[in-house]
Amino acid sequence: MRARGLARVAPQRKLIPHLTERTDDVWRLIGDGALAAAREVLRKIERQLKVLPQ
């Protein structure tokens, strides 16, 4: 199941600049307790996902 989910995400990595690094930032922020900042990064990623072609 996980592999199938990752396969769907793989093409989006190319379309969203620095997605891997931004995901790492989110986890670091969560670990540091900076939940509002992590949520903002996730919202930015979400906005970029919404404009991708389906």
Backbone torsions as a table, in degrees:
resi	resn	phi	psi	omega
1	MET	NA	-46.1	-178.4
2	ARG	-61.1	-42.5	-179.1
3	ALA	-61.1	-39.3	179.2
4	ARG	-64.6	-41.3	177.9
5	GLY	-63.2	-41.9	178.9
6	LEU	-66.5	-34.9	178.6
7	ALA	-63.3	-35.5	178.9
8	ARG	-71.1	-31.2	-177.7
9	VAL	-80.4	-29.2	-174.4
10	ALA	-51.0	-47.3	-180.0
11	PRO	-63.3	-30.8	-178.1
12	GLN	-70.1	-27.7	178.3
13	ARG	-57.5	-36.5	-178.9
14	LYS	-73.8	-25.8	-175.6
15	LEU	-91.9	-19.7	179.5
16	ILE	-111.0	113.1	-176.4
17	PRO	-58.6	132.9	173.2
18	HIS	58.4	33.9	-177.4
19	LEU	-59.6	-44.0	-179.0
20	THR	-61.9	-46.3	-179.6
21	GLU	-64.2	-40.0	180.0
22	ARG	-66.5	-36.4	176.6
23	THR	-64.5	-42.4	176.1
24	ASP	-60.1	-40.3	178.0
25	ASP	-61.2	-41.4	179.4
26	VAL	-59.3	-47.9	-179.3
27	TRP	-64.0	-38.4	177.9
28	ARG	-63.8	-44.7	179.0
29	LEU	-61.7	-41.8	177.8
30	ILE	-62.0	-45.2	178.7
31	GLY	-61.2	-32.4	179.0
32	ASP	-82.6	-4.7	-179.4
33	GLY	83.1	10.3	-179.8
34	ALA	-90.5	67.8	-173.3
35	LEU	-67.4	-36.3	179.3
36	ALA	-64.4	-41.9	178.7
37	ALA	-65.9	-41.2	178.2
38	ALA	-62.2	-42.2	179.9
39	ARG	-63.1	-37.7	179.1
40	GLU	-65.6	-41.8	176.8
41	VAL	-61.5	-43.9	179.1
42	LEU	-63.3	-37.7	178.0
43	ARG	-65.0	-38.8	177.6
44	LYS	-63.6	-42.9	177.7
45	ILE	-62.7	-42.4	179.7
46	GLU	-60.3	-42.8	179.2
47	ARG	-61.7	-39.0	178.5
48	GLN	-68.2	-37.0	177.8
49	LEU	-64.6	-37.6	-177.7
50	LYS	-64.8	-26.0	-178.5
51	VAL	-93.2	-2.8	177.6
52	LEU	-69.2	145.3	175.0
53	PRO	-63.4	142.6	-178.7
54	GLN	-83.2	NA	NA
